[in-house]
């Protein structure tokens, strides 16, 4: 009976490193002597023989990096692209963009397809992180950086925003401006940002001594039209003197809903958004918004990915970009 050949996954497990670290060590693409020694010891122990075909595929340099995000039309992602692209271009890489529509199947497929070596690295920005995401992230053939929150036991670099703190800042600002009936239009609650921003909204109410009123809360998508419809729902069923939108697209939809209902901003209702994109500064009236550092997150992610592609085998990094509030006419 033929003995089963050991796999690269088993080598990674015995060596206590990631699969991508094993691949780089076997191909001579890392300068970390300790990692190389651990991989060589695991190879000897298991009797692992790399596939020549796989090895040749893994050593192919594509000079391309992919960025997969929910919606390329969202200005927050465009801010990231504007920072990611020059960092990679200066290092000799082209940037490929992929819009997932926040579809889990599509995102997992992107991760699985990395074994086809069409890119040298990936920056992924998922709205949801499922068990399937986690499993795929642990098996990636090339370095991956996640923009967003990951479970602590996932050994992948990630750059995150503190949207919970940012949402609380928005509520506290509206309270300080005199608002007492502060509505919240969120994205889907089953997404990472939707859950975090709702938690921040509740924390802000508690800090201001305001009760949580379900009539003041509506869940939508992180899109303009969905935000407009959700805002109309809230504004027509209860008294509201302020609205916090979970992103600038929702807040822009809210501004349109208020105009349709004959309510003025900020005299009748104050409005604050989140992301502080170019939409916020160019809306009418100009929109107050909480910045989650989209540009900073994109730039940091690109630099982390470059380091990984160049053989950096240090422990995964968790970088949090702090929020900030820009006050404009919509909430003065």
N, C-alpha and C positions, 0 to 999 in steps of 0.2 A: 504494500500500500504506500502510495507516494506521500511523503511528509509535506504538510502545508507550509508554504513559505511565510515567514514573518512579514508583517506590514510596517509601513512607515509610522502608522498610528501607534503600534506597539513599541517601536523605537522611541517615539516621543514620550510615551507613558513611562518607560523604564528610565529614560534620561531625565524626566521631570521638566521638559521644555515643550514649547509649542511645535506643531507640525511644520510651520513655516521656518522655525529656528533649525529643525532637523534638516530641512531642505537646503537652507543656506549653508549650514555646516558641511553637508555632503558635497556641495558644489563649490566650496571655497569662497563663499560670499559673505563671510563674517570674520571679524577680527577678534571676537571674544574667545580667548583661549580656553576659559573654563567650559563654555558651551560646547566647543569643539571636542574637548576631552570627554565630556559626559556623553555626547552623541557617539563618539568612537567606541567608548566602553560598552554602550548599549548595543551597538552594531555587532561587536565581538561576542557579547553575551548571547544575543539572539541568533547570530549567524545570518544577519540581514544582508541581502544582495540587492542593491538598487536596480530597478528596471532601466536599461539603457535608453529605451524610448521615452520613459517618463523623465529621466534625467535630462535628456536633450530638450524636452519641452520646458522643463523648469528653468533651464539656463537661458532660454530665449528672452531677449530684452526687447520689449515692445515700445518703450518710450511713451507709453500711454497710461493715464490714470483715469478712473471713472468716479463720478460723483452722482450718487443716486439719492434723490429727494422726492418728497410727496408731490410738489407742484412747481414746475419751473416758472410758472407765471406769478408765483408768490414773491413779493418784493423782498421778503426776509431771506429767501434762498438766493435771490439775485445778488444781495449784499455779500453773501458767502462766496458766490462764484467770483465776484469782483476781487476778492482777496485771495482765493485759492489759485486762480489761474496765473497771476503773475509770479507767485512763489514757485509753482511747478514749471512755468515757462522758463524762468531763469535757470532752472536745473535741467532743462532739456526735455521736459515732458509735455505732451499734449493732454488736454482735459476733455474727456467725453462726458456728456450730461445724459442722465436717464431719469425720467419722471415716472414714479411708481404708482401715483394715485393712492398712496398709503395702503396698497393691496399687499397683504402678507404673502400670498403665493408669489407675487412678482418679486418682492424683496428677497425671499428665500431663494428663488430661482437665480437672481443676480449673484447671491453668495455662492450657490452651488456651481454656477458657470465660471467662477474664477479658476477652476481647474483646467479650463480650456486655454488659459494663458493669453487672453486677448488684451489684458492690462497687467501692469506691474504692481498695482495697488488700487484700493477702493476707499472712498470716503462715503459712508452711509449715514443717512439722517432719517431714521424711522419714527413714525408717530406711535406705533405699538411695538413692544418687544415681547414676543411670545417664546414658548419653549422651543419652537422650531427655529426662530432666529438664533437663540442661544446655542443650539446644537450645531447649526451651520457655521456660526462664528468660531466655534471651537475646531472646525475642520477646514478652515480656509487655506487655500494653496498660496496665497500672496498676502502681504500685510493689509489689514483693514483698520481704519479709524472710524469710530462711531461718534457722530455729533448728537448727543442726547444722553439720557440716563440709562445705565446698564446695571444689572444685579452685581453685587460686589464680588461674586465668585466667578465672573466672566473675565478672563485674562486678556482683555482687549483694551487698548487705549480709548478713552472717550473724553470728549469736551462737552461740557454741559452748561446750561443756564440755570440760574436759581429763579425760576418763574414763580415759585411759591412766595418768595420774599417780594418779587416784583409785583405780584397781584395784591399783596398786603399793602405795599407802598401806594398803589393806585387808590385803594379804598380809604386809607388814612388821609390821603391828599383831598379826596372828595369830601370827606367828613370835615376836614379843616376848612374847606371852602364853604361849608354851611349845609351840605347835603345830608339828609337823614333817611331818605328812601332810595337807597343805592341798588339799582338793578344790576344783574350780571348776565351777560350773554356769553356762554362758554361754547367750546367745540365739543366733540364727542367725549363723554366722560370715561370711555374705555380706552382712551389714548393717554400716553404719558403726560403731554402738556395739558390736556383737558383735566385730568385728575389733579395735577399739581396746582393749576391755576384756580380750580374750585376750592382746594384746600387753603390757598392763600387768600381767596375772597372771604372764606369763613373766618380765617384767623384775623383778617382786617376788621370784620364786623365785631368780633369778640374784643379786639383791642380798643375799639371805639365805644363799646358798651351797647351795640346795636343787636337786635335779635335777628336770627336767620328766618326769613320769610320766603317760603317756597314760591309764592306768587311773584316774587321779584327775580326768579332764576329761570332761565330757559337754555336748553342745549340745542346746538345747531352743528353745522360743519364750519371749518375755518375758512369760509368763503363769503364774498360780499352779499350775494342774493340770499343765501341761507341766513346770514346775520340780519339782513333787512326784514325778512319774514319773522324771525324770532323776536326782533325788537318790537315790531308791530303787535305781536301777541302780548308781550309784557305791557307795553304802553297803553293798550286798550282794555286791559283787565284790572289794572291797579294804579294807584297814584305813585308816580316816580319823579324824583327831582334830580337823579343822576343815573348814568349808565356806564358801566365798565365793560368794554368789549375785550374778549380774550385774545384777539389780535387786531391789527389795524384794518384788515378787510371786514371783520365783523363790526368794528367801530364805524367804518365808513358806511356800511349798510345801515347802521343805527342813525347816522346823520341824515341819510335819505329818508328813512322811516319817519323821523321827527319832522322833516320838511313836509312830507306828504300829509302828516296829521296836523300841520299848522302850528307846531311847537318850535320856539326859537332856542338857539344854542349860543351862549350859555344861560340866557336869562330865565328860560323855563326849565331847561334840563341841561346839566353839565355832562360832558362825555369825555372818557379817557380810553385810549386803545393800548395795545401792547405790541412791541417789536420796534417801534419808532423808525419805520421805513420812510422812504421818500414820499409815500402817500400821505403820511401824517403832516409833513411840513407844507404840502401843496394842496391840501383839502381846503374847503371853505365851510366854516372857519377853520383855521389851522388847528390840527388835532393834538391835544396833549397825549403823550404816549410813554410807556415804560420801555426803555431800551433793554434788550436781552443780549446785547453785544454780538449781533449776527456777524458783523465784519471781523471782530476779534476771534470768534469761534472758528470761522472759516480759515483765517490766517494761521491760528494755532494748530488746527487739524492738518493743514497742508504741511507745516513744518514737522509735525510729529510723523506724518506718513513718509516724508523724505528721509527722516532719520531711520525709520524701520526698513525702508527699501535699501538703505545704505548699510544695513547689517547691525543696527543697534538692537542688542538683546537685553537691555535693562528691563526691570519690572514695568508692567503697564502703568501708564499715567492716568490720573483722574484730575482733570483741570476744570474748575468752576469759574465762569465769568460772571462777576457781580452785576446786578441790574442797576439802572439809573432812570430817573424820571425827568422828562422834559415837559415843562408846563407851557402850554400855548393857549390861544384864545378860547378853545372849546370848554375849558374848565376854570377859567379865571373868575 
